[in-house]
Amino acid sequence: MPNAEPLASDATPSAASDLRRLAEALGGAAPLTWVLTGDSITHGLVHTQGERSYPEHLHELVRGELGRTRDVVINSAISGHRLTDILGDFDRRVSSWRPDVVTLMIGTNDLATGPGRATVEPSDFATSLSRFVARVRSLGAIAVLQTPPSIDVPNAPGRERIVEFVDAVRAVAAADDVLLVDQHARFTELGNGGVPWGLMGDPFHPNAAGHASLALELATTLGIRPAPSRSLPMLEARVAAARLNP
């Protein structure tokens, strides 16, 4: 799997087989290349106020706590981008890095409506998302989809369709049997059924504590739980404290 090659024509990847492949690779010596892509939430600027974004936390968990110092963790997300932007720049954003694992968190801009914005239908978004998965898998890499986190809808005009697009990500993950990190479900849980105010930097960008939560959910889904760990208890404490200070 390292520096992945296209899968054989008779190989049918699934979420379960991808998770097994990843566990085996993490237990081996060969280095992995991780590509995390998406929009401003993954880009991780401004709203973390100088603290670490979730890709940076993953970097510490993988290269630090797992001791995989020859792994490379690349963040190719760009603020303001939609899924069509990523598909149109797929070589630079994804394939040129010869990835072994590719994560995608997208949808917060795709769902936006308003002056100067082309309206994207959830069904078209789902079709594009399935294309993305197919292209990642054609590289022999593991695809990981992430739902976008919560939105404070009353204070984010034009982003009222969040649940429709979250459901589209879930539907593609189920139909294509792809690993899914349901960040939206986790944020809703942390917000006691609503928006977890202490984890938000603005109506739709997580703050530093929110990024700690994103990192924890991603690491849990991918089985990256080093023990003992310095980072995981700190991330968990950061999220717990933020819940107490909405």
Contacts in CASP RR format, 6 or more apart in sequence:
PFRMAT RR
TARGET T0000
AUTHOR 0000-0000-0000
METHOD contacts of the structure
MODEL  1
MPNAEPLASDATPSAASDLRRLAEALGGAAPLTWVLTGDSITHGLVHTQG
ERSYPEHLHELVRGELGRTRDVVINSAISGHRLTDILGDFDRRVSSWRPD
VVTLMIGTNDLATGPGRATVEPSDFATSLSRFVARVRSLGAIAVLQTPPS
IDVPNAPGRERIVEFVDAVRAVAAADDVLLVDQHARFTELGNGGVPWGLM
GDPFHPNAAGHASLALELATTLGIRPAPSRSLPMLEARVAAARLNP
1 21 0 8 1.000
1 24 0 8 1.000
1 25 0 8 1.000
1 30 0 8 1.000
1 32 0 8 1.000
1 100 0 8 1.000
1 140 0 8 1.000
1 142 0 8 1.000
2 25 0 8 1.000
2 30 0 8 1.000
2 31 0 8 1.000
2 32 0 8 1.000
2 33 0 8 1.000
2 100 0 8 1.000
3 33 0 8 1.000
3 98 0 8 1.000
3 100 0 8 1.000
4 98 0 8 1.000
4 99 0 8 1.000
4 100 0 8 1.000
4 139 0 8 1.000
4 140 0 8 1.000
4 141 0 8 1.000
5 140 0 8 1.000
6 138 0 8 1.000
6 139 0 8 1.000
6 140 0 8 1.000
7 13 0 8 1.000
7 137 0 8 1.000
7 138 0 8 1.000
7 140 0 8 1.000
13 137 0 8 1.000
13 142 0 8 1.000
13 177 0 8 1.000
14 177 0 8 1.000
15 173 0 8 1.000
15 177 0 8 1.000
15 178 0 8 1.000
15 179 0 8 1.000
15 180 0 8 1.000
16 177 0 8 1.000
18 142 0 8 1.000
18 143 0 8 1.000
18 178 0 8 1.000
18 179 0 8 1.000
19 179 0 8 1.000
19 222 0 8 1.000
19 223 0 8 1.000
21 142 0 8 1.000
22 101 0 8 1.000
22 142 0 8 1.000
22 222 0 8 1.000
22 223 0 8 1.000
23 223 0 8 1.000
25 32 0 8 1.000
25 100 0 8 1.000
26 32 0 8 1.000
26 66 0 8 1.000
26 68 0 8 1.000
26 224 0 8 1.000
31 68 0 8 1.000
31 70 0 8 1.000
31 71 0 8 1.000
31 72 0 8 1.000
32 62 0 8 1.000
32 68 0 8 1.000
32 71 0 8 1.000
32 72 0 8 1.000
32 100 0 8 1.000
32 101 0 8 1.000
33 71 0 8 1.000
33 72 0 8 1.000
33 74 0 8 1.000
33 97 0 8 1.000
33 98 0 8 1.000
33 99 0 8 1.000
33 100 0 8 1.000
33 101 0 8 1.000
34 58 0 8 1.000
34 62 0 8 1.000
34 71 0 8 1.000
34 72 0 8 1.000
34 73 0 8 1.000
34 74 0 8 1.000
34 99 0 8 1.000
34 100 0 8 1.000
34 101 0 8 1.000
34 102 0 8 1.000
34 103 0 8 1.000
35 74 0 8 1.000
35 76 0 8 1.000
35 93 0 8 1.000
35 94 0 8 1.000
35 97 0 8 1.000
35 99 0 8 1.000
35 101 0 8 1.000
35 102 0 8 1.000
35 103 0 8 1.000
36 42 0 8 1.000
36 55 0 8 1.000
36 58 0 8 1.000
36 73 0 8 1.000
36 74 0 8 1.000
36 75 0 8 1.000
36 76 0 8 1.000
36 77 0 8 1.000
36 102 0 8 1.000
36 103 0 8 1.000
36 105 0 8 1.000
37 75 0 8 1.000
37 76 0 8 1.000
37 77 0 8 1.000
37 86 0 8 1.000
37 93 0 8 1.000
37 94 0 8 1.000
37 102 0 8 1.000
37 103 0 8 1.000
37 104 0 8 1.000
38 76 0 8 1.000
38 77 0 8 1.000
38 78 0 8 1.000
38 81 0 8 1.000
38 86 0 8 1.000
38 104 0 8 1.000
38 105 0 8 1.000
38 106 0 8 1.000
39 77 0 8 1.000
39 78 0 8 1.000
39 79 0 8 1.000
39 80 0 8 1.000
39 81 0 8 1.000
39 82 0 8 1.000
39 105 0 8 1.000
39 106 0 8 1.000
39 107 0 8 1.000
39 108 0 8 1.000
39 109 0 8 1.000
40 47 0 8 1.000
40 77 0 8 1.000
40 78 0 8 1.000
40 79 0 8 1.000
40 80 0 8 1.000
40 108 0 8 1.000
40 109 0 8 1.000
40 205 0 8 1.000
41 77 0 8 1.000
41 105 0 8 1.000
41 108 0 8 1.000
41 148 0 8 1.000
41 149 0 8 1.000
41 205 0 8 1.000
41 206 0 8 1.000
41 214 0 8 1.000
42 53 0 8 1.000
42 54 0 8 1.000
42 55 0 8 1.000
42 75 0 8 1.000
42 77 0 8 1.000
42 105 0 8 1.000
43 53 0 8 1.000
43 75 0 8 1.000
43 77 0 8 1.000
43 78 0 8 1.000
43 79 0 8 1.000
44 53 0 8 1.000
44 54 0 8 1.000
44 55 0 8 1.000
44 75 0 8 1.000
44 77 0 8 1.000
44 79 0 8 1.000
44 211 0 8 1.000
45 79 0 8 1.000
46 205 0 8 1.000
47 201 0 8 1.000
47 202 0 8 1.000
47 205 0 8 1.000
47 206 0 8 1.000
47 207 0 8 1.000
48 207 0 8 1.000
48 208 0 8 1.000
48 211 0 8 1.000
49 207 0 8 1.000
49 208 0 8 1.000
50 208 0 8 1.000
51 208 0 8 1.000
51 211 0 8 1.000
52 60 0 8 1.000
52 208 0 8 1.000
52 211 0 8 1.000
53 75 0 8 1.000
53 211 0 8 1.000
54 211 0 8 1.000
54 212 0 8 1.000
54 214 0 8 1.000
54 215 0 8 1.000
54 218 0 8 1.000
55 73 0 8 1.000
55 75 0 8 1.000
55 77 0 8 1.000
56 75 0 8 1.000
57 211 0 8 1.000
57 212 0 8 1.000
57 215 0 8 1.000
57 219 0 8 1.000
57 231 0 8 1.000
57 235 0 8 1.000
58 73 0 8 1.000
58 215 0 8 1.000
58 218 0 8 1.000
58 219 0 8 1.000
58 224 0 8 1.000
59 73 0 8 1.000
60 231 0 8 1.000
61 215 0 8 1.000
61 219 0 8 1.000
61 224 0 8 1.000
61 226 0 8 1.000
61 229 0 8 1.000
61 231 0 8 1.000
61 232 0 8 1.000
62 68 0 8 1.000
62 71 0 8 1.000
62 73 0 8 1.000
62 224 0 8 1.000
63 69 0 8 1.000
63 71 0 8 1.000
63 73 0 8 1.000
65 226 0 8 1.000
65 229 0 8 1.000
65 230 0 8 1.000
65 231 0 8 1.000
66 224 0 8 1.000
66 226 0 8 1.000
72 97 0 8 1.000
74 97 0 8 1.000
74 99 0 8 1.000
76 92 0 8 1.000
76 93 0 8 1.000
76 94 0 8 1.000
76 97 0 8 1.000
77 105 0 8 1.000
78 85 0 8 1.000
78 93 0 8 1.000
80 109 0 8 1.000
81 106 0 8 1.000
81 109 0 8 1.000
82 106 0 8 1.000
82 107 0 8 1.000
82 109 0 8 1.000
82 110 0 8 1.000
82 120 0 8 1.000
83 106 0 8 1.000
83 107 0 8 1.000
83 110 0 8 1.000
83 125 0 8 1.000
83 128 0 8 1.000
83 129 0 8 1.000
83 132 0 8 1.000
84 128 0 8 1.000
86 93 0 8 1.000
86 94 0 8 1.000
86 104 0 8 1.000
86 106 0 8 1.000
86 132 0 8 1.000
87 128 0 8 1.000
87 131 0 8 1.000
87 132 0 8 1.000
87 135 0 8 1.000
90 132 0 8 1.000
90 135 0 8 1.000
94 102 0 8 1.000
94 135 0 8 1.000
94 136 0 8 1.000
94 139 0 8 1.000
95 135 0 8 1.000
95 139 0 8 1.000
98 139 0 8 1.000
99 136 0 8 1.000
99 139 0 8 1.000
99 141 0 8 1.000
100 141 0 8 1.000
100 142 0 8 1.000
101 141 0 8 1.000
101 142 0 8 1.000
101 144 0 8 1.000
101 222 0 8 1.000
102 136 0 8 1.000
102 139 0 8 1.000
102 141 0 8 1.000
102 142 0 8 1.000
102 143 0 8 1.000
102 144 0 8 1.000
103 144 0 8 1.000
103 145 0 8 1.000
103 146 0 8 1.000
103 181 0 8 1.000
103 218 0 8 1.000
104 129 0 8 1.000
104 132 0 8 1.000
104 143 0 8 1.000
104 144 0 8 1.000
104 145 0 8 1.000
104 146 0 8 1.000
105 146 0 8 1.000
105 147 0 8 1.000
105 148 0 8 1.000
105 183 0 8 1.000
106 129 0 8 1.000
106 148 0 8 1.000
107 125 0 8 1.000
107 148 0 8 1.000
107 165 0 8 1.000
107 169 0 8 1.000
108 148 0 8 1.000
108 151 0 8 1.000
108 159 0 8 1.000
108 162 0 8 1.000
108 204 0 8 1.000
110 120 0 8 1.000
110 125 0 8 1.000
110 165 0 8 1.000
111 120 0 8 1.000
111 122 0 8 1.000
111 125 0 8 1.000
111 159 0 8 1.000
111 161 0 8 1.000
111 162 0 8 1.000
111 164 0 8 1.000
111 165 0 8 1.000
112 158 0 8 1.000
112 159 0 8 1.000
113 119 0 8 1.000
113 158 0 8 1.000
113 160 0 8 1.000
113 161 0 8 1.000
114 158 0 8 1.000
122 161 0 8 1.000
122 164 0 8 1.000
122 165 0 8 1.000
122 167 0 8 1.000
122 168 0 8 1.000
123 168 0 8 1.000
125 165 0 8 1.000
125 168 0 8 1.000
126 168 0 8 1.000
126 171 0 8 1.000
126 172 0 8 1.000
129 145 0 8 1.000
129 168 0 8 1.000
129 169 0 8 1.000
129 172 0 8 1.000
130 172 0 8 1.000
130 175 0 8 1.000
130 176 0 8 1.000
132 143 0 8 1.000
133 143 0 8 1.000
133 145 0 8 1.000
133 172 0 8 1.000
133 176 0 8 1.000
133 178 0 8 1.000
134 176 0 8 1.000
136 142 0 8 1.000
136 143 0 8 1.000
137 143 0 8 1.000
142 179 0 8 1.000
143 178 0 8 1.000
143 179 0 8 1.000
144 178 0 8 1.000
144 179 0 8 1.000
144 180 0 8 1.000
144 181 0 8 1.000
144 218 0 8 1.000
144 221 0 8 1.000
144 222 0 8 1.000
145 169 0 8 1.000
145 172 0 8 1.000
145 173 0 8 1.000
145 178 0 8 1.000
145 179 0 8 1.000
145 180 0 8 1.000
145 181 0 8 1.000
146 169 0 8 1.000
146 180 0 8 1.000
146 181 0 8 1.000
146 182 0 8 1.000
146 183 0 8 1.000
146 214 0 8 1.000
146 218 0 8 1.000
147 166 0 8 1.000
147 169 0 8 1.000
147 170 0 8 1.000
147 180 0 8 1.000
147 181 0 8 1.000
147 182 0 8 1.000
147 183 0 8 1.000
147 184 0 8 1.000
147 185 0 8 1.000
148 162 0 8 1.000
148 165 0 8 1.000
148 166 0 8 1.000
148 169 0 8 1.000
148 183 0 8 1.000
148 184 0 8 1.000
149 183 0 8 1.000
149 184 0 8 1.000
149 186 0 8 1.000
149 187 0 8 1.000
149 199 0 8 1.000
149 206 0 8 1.000
149 210 0 8 1.000
149 214 0 8 1.000
150 162 0 8 1.000
150 184 0 8 1.000
150 187 0 8 1.000
150 188 0 8 1.000
150 191 0 8 1.000
150 194 0 8 1.000
150 195 0 8 1.000
150 196 0 8 1.000
150 200 0 8 1.000
150 204 0 8 1.000
151 159 0 8 1.000
151 162 0 8 1.000
151 195 0 8 1.000
151 203 0 8 1.000
151 204 0 8 1.000
152 195 0 8 1.000
152 200 0 8 1.000
152 203 0 8 1.000
152 204 0 8 1.000
153 159 0 8 1.000
153 160 0 8 1.000
153 162 0 8 1.000
153 203 0 8 1.000
155 203 0 8 1.000
156 203 0 8 1.000
156 204 0 8 1.000
159 203 0 8 1.000
159 204 0 8 1.000
162 184 0 8 1.000
166 184 0 8 1.000
169 180 0 8 1.000
170 180 0 8 1.000
170 182 0 8 1.000
172 178 0 8 1.000
173 179 0 8 1.000
173 180 0 8 1.000
174 180 0 8 1.000
179 221 0 8 1.000
179 222 0 8 1.000
180 221 0 8 1.000
181 217 0 8 1.000
181 218 0 8 1.000
181 221 0 8 1.000
181 222 0 8 1.000
182 217 0 8 1.000
183 213 0 8 1.000
183 214 0 8 1.000
183 217 0 8 1.000
183 218 0 8 1.000
186 213 0 8 1.000
186 217 0 8 1.000
187 195 0 8 1.000
187 196 0 8 1.000
187 199 0 8 1.000
187 206 0 8 1.000
187 210 0 8 1.000
187 213 0 8 1.000
188 194 0 8 1.000
188 196 0 8 1.000
190 196 0 8 1.000
190 199 0 8 1.000
190 213 0 8 1.000
190 239 0 8 1.000
190 243 0 8 1.000
191 197 0 8 1.000
191 243 0 8 1.000
196 210 0 8 1.000
196 213 0 8 1.000
196 242 0 8 1.000
196 243 0 8 1.000
196 246 0 8 1.000
197 246 0 8 1.000
198 207 0 8 1.000
198 209 0 8 1.000
198 210 0 8 1.000
198 242 0 8 1.000
198 243 0 8 1.000
198 245 0 8 1.000
198 246 0 8 1.000
199 206 0 8 1.000
199 207 0 8 1.000
199 209 0 8 1.000
199 210 0 8 1.000
199 213 0 8 1.000
199 239 0 8 1.000
199 242 0 8 1.000
199 243 0 8 1.000
200 206 0 8 1.000
200 207 0 8 1.000
200 210 0 8 1.000
201 207 0 8 1.000
206 213 0 8 1.000
206 214 0 8 1.000
207 242 0 8 1.000
208 238 0 8 1.000
209 238 0 8 1.000
209 239 0 8 1.000
209 241 0 8 1.000
209 242 0 8 1.000
210 239 0 8 1.000
210 242 0 8 1.000
212 235 0 8 1.000
212 236 0 8 1.000
212 238 0 8 1.000
212 239 0 8 1.000
212 242 0 8 1.000
213 235 0 8 1.000
213 239 0 8 1.000
215 235 0 8 1.000
216 232 0 8 1.000
216 235 0 8 1.000
216 236 0 8 1.000
216 239 0 8 1.000
218 224 0 8 1.000
219 225 0 8 1.000
219 232 0 8 1.000
225 232 0 8 1.000
226 232 0 8 1.000
END
